[in-house]
């Protein structure tokens, strides 16, 4: 009896030894691969796209601020020391400026709105778009100062949205046909928001002053009765270029361990130590820049109900 048990244990020992030996031999044939992750100081991210509905009394001022972090970690929001929008206009050769002070209404949200607790109304009336005003967003964060400037950009209404029956690449697509009429008085740029974080940029080089119709294809089908909200936004050349580069980069399938070939920079600059915020010059700090964009644009939108 004792011998039988000993025999079984010896057999188990031999099997375990063989497994360990195979693991050792296999591990010895493997190459060690060092994966180098991006390791750089956090960057400020500023999301300050304000979509103006001219039928409303005030511009919907909202600035969301966060910071970058290492791969596979959440991007935390961040508290600011100060954030304001300076509004300038010139009349009879005299420059007048006003300030809208913003505050984080929900602590830890990273979202800033006109401060309701200020002694005066900090909201910006929509009537301000009737004048050619310069808006400067100034942010102070951890001893650094950032700034971005923009002017209001109008858009044109969407004249029609219909559901099509065509396909582009496969049968599981949904076609939407959009029509609008371009403003003939200027060189125009537009950004379309097709809901679900899907965007399209276009310029009027080939349809200036004309009614233009095009198809957009979702790479999926929607259930009947689904509502899709589609918007057209005004844009200047700088905002158009920024969105075009951003869309081009995000369309590429990137390996999560691969650093993107280029970082899409917006119109927010690090102006720490500069004595003139109208001259954004950080040539001595080429790697010191935040991410994101500041724009105030007109928006027209329509809702399409899927049949």
C-alpha positions in Angstrom: 0.0 0.0 0.0 2.7 2.4 1.0 4.7 1.4 -2.2 1.7 2.1 -4.4 1.3 5.5 -3.0 5.0 6.2 -3.5 4.8 5.1 -7.1 2.0 7.5 -7.8 3.9 10.4 -6.3 7.0 9.6 -8.3 4.9 9.6 -11.5 3.3 13.0 -10.5 6.8 14.3 -9.8 8.0 13.3 -13.2 5.1 14.9 -15.0 5.5 18.2 -13.1 9.2 18.2 -13.8 8.5 17.7 -17.5 6.1 20.6 -17.5 8.5 22.9 -15.7 11.3 21.8 -18.2 9.1 22.6 -21.2 8.2 26.0 -19.8 11.8 26.8 -19.1 12.9 25.7 -22.6 10.0 27.7 -24.2 10.8 30.8 -22.2 14.4 30.6 -23.2 13.4 30.8 -26.9 11.4 33.9 -26.4 12.7 37.4 -27.3 12.2 40.1 -24.7 10.3 43.0 -26.2 10.5 46.3 -24.5 7.4 48.4 -25.2 8.0 52.1 -24.8 4.9 54.0 -23.8 4.5 57.8 -24.2 5.9 59.5 -21.2 5.4 63.3 -21.2 3.9 65.9 -18.9 0.1 66.2 -18.9 -1.3 68.6 -21.4 -4.4 70.8 -20.8 -7.3 69.9 -23.1 -9.8 72.8 -23.8 -13.2 72.0 -25.3 -14.8 75.4 -26.0 -17.0 75.0 -29.0 -20.1 77.2 -28.5 -23.0 76.7 -30.9 -25.2 79.7 -31.2 -28.9 79.6 -31.8 -29.9 83.1 -32.8 -33.4 82.6 -31.5 -32.1 82.2 -27.9 -31.3 85.2 -25.6 -27.8 84.1 -24.6 -24.8 82.4 -26.2 -24.4 78.9 -24.7 -21.1 79.5 -23.0 -19.6 76.3 -21.7 -15.9 75.3 -21.5 -14.8 71.8 -20.6 -11.3 71.4 -19.3 -9.3 68.2 -18.7 -5.8 66.9 -18.8 -4.1 64.2 -20.8 -2.8 61.1 -19.0 -0.9 57.9 -19.8 -2.4 55.3 -22.0 -5.2 53.1 -20.6 -5.9 55.6 -17.8 -8.9 57.9 -17.5 -8.5 61.5 -18.5 -9.2 63.4 -15.3 -10.9 66.8 -15.2 -8.9 69.6 -13.6 -9.7 72.7 -11.4 -8.6 76.0 -12.8 -7.2 79.0 -11.0 -9.2 81.4 -13.2 -11.1 81.4 -16.5 -12.6 84.4 -18.3 -13.8 85.4 -21.8 -12.7 88.9 -22.7 -14.9 90.6 -25.3 -13.5 93.5 -27.3 -15.0 95.8 -29.9 -13.9 99.0 -31.5 -16.1 102.0 -32.0 -15.0 105.4 -33.3 -11.4 104.3 -32.9 -11.9 103.5 -29.2 -11.5 99.9 -28.1 -13.9 98.8 -25.3 -13.6 95.5 -23.5 -15.9 93.5 -21.2 -15.3 90.3 -19.3 -17.4 87.2 -18.7 -16.2 85.4 -15.6 -16.7 81.6 -15.6 -17.0 79.2 -12.7 -17.2 75.4 -12.2 -20.8 75.0 -11.0 -20.4 71.3 -10.2 -17.1 70.7 -8.3 -14.9 68.2 -10.1 -16.9 68.3 -13.3 -14.3 70.3 -15.2 -17.2 72.2 -16.9 -17.2 76.0 -16.6 -20.2 78.3 -17.2 -20.9 82.1 -16.7 -20.6 82.6 -12.9 -24.2 83.0 -11.5 -22.8 84.2 -8.2 -21.1 87.2 -9.6 -22.3 90.7 -8.8 -23.5 91.2 -12.4 -24.8 89.0 -15.1 -21.9 87.2 -16.7 -23.8 85.7 -19.6 -23.1 86.9 -23.1 -26.2 88.1 -25.0 -26.8 86.6 -28.4 -27.2 90.2 -29.7 -23.4 90.5 -29.4 -23.0 88.5 -32.6 -24.4 91.5 -34.5 -21.1 93.3 -34.0 -17.7 92.2 -35.1 -16.4 91.3 -31.7 -13.1 89.6 -30.7 -13.5 87.0 -28.1 -10.4 86.0 -26.0 -10.5 83.0 -23.7 -8.0 83.2 -20.9 -7.2 80.2 -18.6 -4.9 80.2 -15.6 -3.9 76.7 -14.4 -1.1 75.6 -12.1 1.0 78.8 -12.7 0.5 78.7 -16.4 -1.6 81.0 -18.6 -3.3 80.0 -21.8 -5.3 82.0 -24.3 -7.3 81.5 -27.5 -9.0 84.1 -29.7 -12.0 83.8 -32.1 -14.7 85.7 -33.8 -18.3 84.7 -34.4 -18.9 82.8 -37.7 -22.4 82.4 -39.2 -23.8 79.4 -41.0 -26.7 78.9 -43.5 -29.8 76.9 -42.8 -30.3 73.3 -43.8 -33.0 73.3 -46.5 -33.8 69.6 -46.4 -32.9 66.2 -44.9 -34.3 63.0 -46.3 -33.5 59.3 -45.8 -32.1 57.6 -49.0 -32.0 54.0 -50.1 -28.5 53.9 -51.5 -25.4 52.2 -50.2 -21.7 52.9 -50.5 -19.7 49.9 -49.2 -22.2 47.4 -47.8 -25.9 46.8 -47.4 -25.8 47.6 -43.6 -25.6 51.3 -44.3 -28.1 54.2 -43.8 -28.0 57.0 -46.4 -29.0 60.5 -45.4 -29.4 63.2 -48.1 -28.7 66.8 -47.0 -29.5 70.0 -48.9 -28.4 73.6 -48.1 -27.9 76.8 -50.0 -24.5 78.4 -49.8 -24.0 82.1 -49.0 -22.8 83.7 -52.3 -21.3 86.8 -50.5 -18.2 85.1 -49.0 -15.9 82.1 -49.1 -17.5 79.7 -46.7 -16.5 76.7 -44.7 -19.0 74.4 -43.0 -18.9 71.5 -40.4 -21.7 69.0 -40.3 -22.4 67.1 -37.1 -24.2 63.9 -37.9 -24.8 62.9 -34.3 -23.0 60.0 -32.7 -19.7 61.9 -32.8 -19.6 61.8 -36.6 -18.5 64.9 -38.5 -17.9 66.1 -42.0 -16.1 69.2 -43.3 -16.8 71.0 -46.6 -15.9 74.2 -48.3 -17.9 76.0 -51.0 -15.1 76.1 -53.6 -17.2 74.2 -56.2 -20.7 75.3 -55.2 -20.4 78.9 -54.1 -23.7 80.6 -54.0 -25.6 77.5 -55.2 -27.9 74.9 -53.6 -25.8 71.9 -52.8 -27.0 68.3 -52.1 -24.9 65.4 -50.9 -25.3 62.0 -49.3 -23.8 60.9 -46.0 -23.7 57.2 -45.1 -23.8 55.7 -41.6 -22.0 52.4 -41.4 -25.0 50.8 -39.7 -28.8 50.6 -39.9 -31.1 52.2 -37.4 -34.4 50.9 -36.0 -37.6 52.5 -37.4 -38.6 55.6 -35.4 -35.0 56.5 -34.4 -34.4 60.2 -34.3 -31.1 61.5 -35.7 -30.1 65.2 -35.1 -28.1 66.7 -37.9 -26.4 70.2 -37.6 -24.5 72.5 -39.8 -22.0 74.8 -38.1 -20.3 77.9 -39.5 -16.5 77.8 -39.6 -13.6 80.0 -40.6 -10.6 78.6 -42.5 -8.6 77.9 -39.3 -11.4 75.9 -37.6 -12.1 74.1 -40.9 -8.4 73.1 -41.2 -8.3 72.0 -37.5 -11.4 69.8 -37.9 -10.1 68.3 -41.2 -6.8 67.3 -39.6 -8.6 65.9 -36.5 -10.9 63.8 -38.6 -8.1 62.6 -40.8 -6.1 61.4 -37.8 -9.0 59.8 -35.9 -10.1 57.8 -39.0 -6.8 55.9 -39.0 -6.7 52.7 -36.9 -3.9 53.4 -34.5 -2.1 50.7 -32.4 -2.6 51.7 -28.8 1.1 51.4 -28.2 2.0 53.6 -31.2 2.5 57.4 -30.7 0.5 59.3 -33.4 2.7 60.7 -36.1 1.3 64.2 -35.5 -0.6 66.0 -32.7 -3.5 68.1 -33.9 -3.0 71.5 -32.4 -5.9 73.9 -32.0 -6.0 77.6 -31.4 -5.2 77.6 -27.7 -1.7 78.8 -26.9 0.5 78.8 -23.8 1.2 82.5 -23.2 2.9 82.1 -19.8 5.4 85.0 -19.5 4.3 86.9 -22.6 3.5 90.5 -22.2 1.2 90.8 -25.2 -1.5 88.1 -25.6 -2.2 89.4 -29.1 1.2 87.9 -30.2 1.0 84.2 -29.7 4.7 83.3 -29.9 6.1 80.3 -28.0 9.0 79.6 -30.3 11.2 79.3 -27.2 8.8 76.6 -25.8 7.8 74.6 -29.0 6.7 71.6 -26.9 4.6 73.6 -24.5 1.1 73.8 -25.9 -2.4 72.7 -24.8 -4.9 70.7 -26.9 -8.4 71.7 -28.0 -10.2 74.6 -29.7 -12.2 77.8 -28.9 -14.9 78.8 -31.4 -18.2 80.6 -31.4 -20.3 79.6 -34.4 -23.8 79.6 -35.6 -25.7 76.3 -35.7 -28.7 75.2 -37.6 -30.1 71.7 -37.0 -32.9 69.4 -38.1 -34.1 66.1 -36.9 -34.6 63.1 -39.2 -36.8 60.2 -38.1 -35.7 56.9 -39.6 -38.5 55.1 -41.4 
